[in-house]
Amino acid sequence: MTVKRRHEPDLEKEALRDGKFVVKTNTQLPAAEVVLSMFRNSLGKGDPGAWLAGQGQMLGIMDFFPQGWGSLALTRGISGDYLSGLGWSLLLLVLGVCLFILAFDSIKARDL
């Protein structure tokens, strides 16, 4: 495996310019393996189900935002509660239409 060495100051300038972040490590592993290793270590024993169960409060808060509404529509549809899933989907559609109208009107008002 060939590891390319880059000039550190140039790498940091490039990351700042592109809006990225730099992770400095003391290993010669490729970046993909480093990130995967960091993810595995953050899970503890490597049990995604246990990690997800620990995030219950955060996932419950998501139900108050549109991303949570999409997940509710998906889970309700999968579980066979199609009417409830359709309701959440329609709520998202109405919100999207309202935001589109608001944005269109603000652009139209600005051009006058």
Secondary structure, 3 states (H helix, E strand, C coil): CCCCCCCHHHHHHHHHHHCCCCCCCCCCCCHHHHHHHHHHHHCCCCCHHHHHHHCHHHHHHHHHCHHHHHHHHHHHHHCCCHHHHHHHHHHHHHHHHHHHHHHHHHHHHHHC
